[in-house]
Amino acid sequence: MATHGQHSDSGDTPDQRQVRSSVCPHDCPSTCALEVEVLDGARIGAVRGAAANSYTAGVICAKVARYAERIHHPDRLTHPLLRTGPKGSGQFRRIGWDEALDRAAEAFAAATARHGSESVWPYFYAGTMGLVQRDGINGFRHVLRYSRQKQTICTATCEAGWMAGVGRYTGPDPREMAKSDLIVVWGGNPVATQVNVMTHVTRARKERGAKLVVIDPYRTGTAQAADMHLAPRPGTDGALACAAMHIAFRDGHADRDYMARYADQPAALEAHLQSRTPAWAAAITGLPVAEIEAFAKLYCTTERAYIRTGYGFTRMRNGAANLHAVTCLPTVTGKWRHEGGGAFWNNRAIYHWDKTLIEAWDARDLTIRELDMSRIGSVLTGERDALGQGPQVHAMLIQNTNPMTVAPDSNRVRRGFLREDLFTVVHEQFMTETAQMADIVLPATMFMEHDDLYQAGGHSHIQIGPKLIEPPGECRSNHEVLQGLAARLGGTHRRFAMTAMEIVDETLKASGWPDARTVLEQSWVDVQPPFADSHFLDGFGHPDKRFHFAPDWSRIGADHARMPKLPDHMAIIDDAAPDRPFRLVTAPARQFLNTSFTETETSRRREGQPTAMIHPDDATRLGLSEGGKVRLGNARGEVVVHVRLFDGLQPGVVIVESVWPNAAFAGGIGINALTSDDPAPPMGGAVFHDTSVWMRAETAEMQRSGL
């Protein structure tokens, strides 16, 4: 295991250079175990993956390997700031921490006195995935009875789709991919977003001759490395899965004994799928029948076939139905029984955290209204269906996220933040677009500058990231800011009197895990459940222990009436129309992670500029050329990007890898001006990859006129 202590290196003394253990905190299922060089106790040097960790296996992404560029960036916020000019002007003056926290507390107290406590909305997400520094804001909201936050912007749609069939957020050990004979990466691009997946895929290919299949609407970096790439139209994955199951039944590959023991309605499913032929799926997906047949044959005839689902499912209106259909495939064929077989999305259920301290569960009141974070634009502009029965939001504390850029319908989000009757406190590391809208800006630490506790979604390790160096200037951690505000607002809970490491230690023990000292000494604790549990050999997560081909969607979300009774293509996407003939996918960029790393020169240089990947046939028809500019638009807004001719997608599909800062686009309007904040059924979810647009060449005259 990686050492938590130090060793000398290249002739340096231990006092000059130490190698310390840490954990990558960023919004990625890999949650890499790190080895960090600490130089003279004050700065960091090289950052490497921990070779002894069986999932990280010494491999990390290039973004984190060059973390010194980010943590020691000259543009970091280092002092509290007070807005002195109009919102969004970037005009601030430096103030002290006491004044900043006093002003914030006074504004929150005034909003509460005038409009009720629900008029204050603490807002956060996954700028850090550490449980204390990320989720502690929920403890703050619960104690002070502020509006709750519905977590929908990233995983809600996948949660619904996985739970519908499987019933528990876990699955076969991701390290088993190295023992698979076929790995299907479906709806993800791990070369860019979960690099460690490729470590285990590569091992399987070298040691077992395994095949890699990638299913994604465009030829990603992962697809380029695949033995087979299927590029369906966006939002049609359910049709492909249904056709593959049709073939399994048709050609005698359905495992009827397995289904009889482990599934709920195999006969009804078989009857339902009789009309879901490859030709039916081809008409929906745009894939040739021969491709669908070839994929299904390869999958059905490979015993050790592992489906690694990505987060693309959670960006579509029909994402829950699509993911449910995909999880039905290993059930029909009995792949769950085999090592290196089955399907995996996320391991979050294995940790069984007691978050009483972190989130003040003992102060939580579920009658307080819950606002959908993905609909922040509708919330802040007073849409009654978004506000529910409560008051308008008049004060916000924002940590770990940049909604001015990353939230859907960003033009509406901007209008909301420009309200003069909205007081906003943003706790940030850089002057983001959201920070520019703030009344108070507070400087935040980075992960090597505070203590925190981490779980992994993409594997099974519990880790602690200890403070390694002092932060620059006057930066404070999320926990410290919440302590300061709670003290001024009369928020009483013992979590506010504890250090972050004390909360880590008590949370570990309350959850049935070793204490903090033990975890630090060992560098991590592997809590992967036994094989039978991980592969559901003792039953799936529903009370009847069966996989559900026919889910009770009403148990999952309120918007359940539209959901299909059995796996199917759910035709509710924002499909192409005569006035919006193109389907836009805003996929992740390799060098960015949401809006993190967009501030570093290396990441920006390697990404280049905001670019639309457009099929050559579409470009010819519209008069577009390589390197030229194209305007994309719909009723919500318009953006201008550069053109890249690309044949790795179907005509009618456009890919803009993101999330670039708004300032990188002409007019300062970013790509999420085009995306909708419609909630995906049955339980909500942002639909970033489910957007129809028109597209036309951007002429010099249009640029000059500002159209």
Secondary structure, DSSP 8 states (H G I E B T S, - for coil): ---SS----TT--TTTEEEEEEE--SSSTT--EEEEEEETTTEEEEEEE-TTSTTTTT---HHHHTHHHHHT-TT---S-EEE-SSTTS--EEE--HHHHHHHHHHHHHHHHHHH-GGGEEEEE-SS---HHHHHHHHHHHHHHT--EEE--SSSHHHHHHHHHHT-SS--S-GGGGGG-SEEEEES--HHHH-HHHHHHHHHHHHHH--EEEEE-SB--HHHHT-SEEE---TT-HHHHHHHHHHHHHHTT---HHHHHHHBS-HHHHHHHHTT--HHHHHHHH---HHHHHHHHHHHHT-SSEEEEE-GGGGGSTTHHHHHHHHHHHHHHHTGGGSTT-EEES--GGGG----HHHH-GGG--TTS-EEEGGGHHHHHTT-HHHHTTS----EEEEES--HHHHSSSHHHHHHHHT-TT-EEEEEESS--HHHHT-SEEEEB--GGGS-EEE--SSS-EEEEE---S--STT-B-HHHHHHHHHHHHT---GGGGS-HHHHHHHHHHHTTS--HHHHHHHS-EE----HHHHTTTT--SSTT-SB-SS--GGGT-S--TTS-SSS-----S---BTTB-EEEE--B-SS-BTTBTTTSHHHHHHH-S-EEEE-HHHHHHHT--TT-EEEEEETTEEEEEEEEE--SB-TTEEEE-B---GGGSGGG--GGGSS-----TTT----TT-EEEEEEE--HHHHHHT-
